[in-house]
Amino acid sequence: MEVVKKIPVDKRENLMTSLIDILLRSNNATKLSSSTANLILHYWQHDELTSDEGFQKLLEAAYAIEPEQTTELLNNAGLNDVAEELKK
């Protein structure tokens, strides 16, 4: 969860919307397990998707199904170190 702590809370709201778009528009959505999808939905319904735990799960899910788009999003937000750390 260390990677999420590198993302300022004030940037998470905009990133959250973009990461959700990546998940919803992906042709690889079948790679996302139903338990992960349900957990993300739970965090979203309880307004906890920008919390460390919720955002970590969202970020991991987006990277798992669309690594290139997720990396590009993070790089465009000036979070190159976060994008590099996800690749590990």
N, C-alpha and C positions, 0 to 999 in steps of 0.2 A: 504494500500500500504506500510505500515511500514515494512512488512516482506521482501519485495524486497530490501529495503534500507540496509538490513543486508547482502546482497550478493554483494561481491566486483565486480566491473565492469569487472575486468580482468578474473573472473571466469565465467562470464555470457556467453561468446562465446562458450566455450566447453559444458556448461550446456544446452545452447540453442539447439545445435545439438542433444544432447541426449534426450531432452524433445520433440523435433520434431519427433525423431525416435519412442519414446513412443507413441505419437499421431498417427503416420502413421501405426505402426505395431499392434496397439491394436485391439482386437476383440470387444471392447466396443465402437468403434468409433461412433456408432449411438447415444450414450449418449451426444455427442458434438453437440450443436445446430449449425445450419448453420450460424447464425449471429456471433457466437463466432469464428467459423472457418473462416469466411470472414474477421473478424476483425484481427485475427492473420495473415492471408494472406496479408492484407493491411499493417500491421506493417512490415512484412517480405519484401514485395515489395519495401517499402520505407526505408529499412535498419534501422528500428527503433525497431527491435525485442529485442534488448538488452537495450533499454531505460527502465526507470522505468515502464511506462505504458504498453509497449509491453511485457516486460518480466513478469510482474504481470499477464497479461492475459494468456500468454503461460503456466506459472506455475500453475495457477488456472485450466486451461483446462486439463493439464496432470494429475493433482491431482484428478480432478473430474472423469476421466475415468479409471485411473490406479494409485490409491493412494499408493499401496504397492511398485510398481516400482519407482514412483516418490520419495517416502520417502527413499527408498534404494539408489537412485541416490544422493540425497542430503546428506544423512549420509556418503556415500563413498567420497563425496567432502568435508567432514569436516563441513557440515552445519547442524548439528544436531538440533540446536536451531530453524533454519528455518523449518525443517521437523516437529518439535514439534508444532510450531506455526500454521502450515497449518492444523493440526489435530483439532484445536479449532473451 
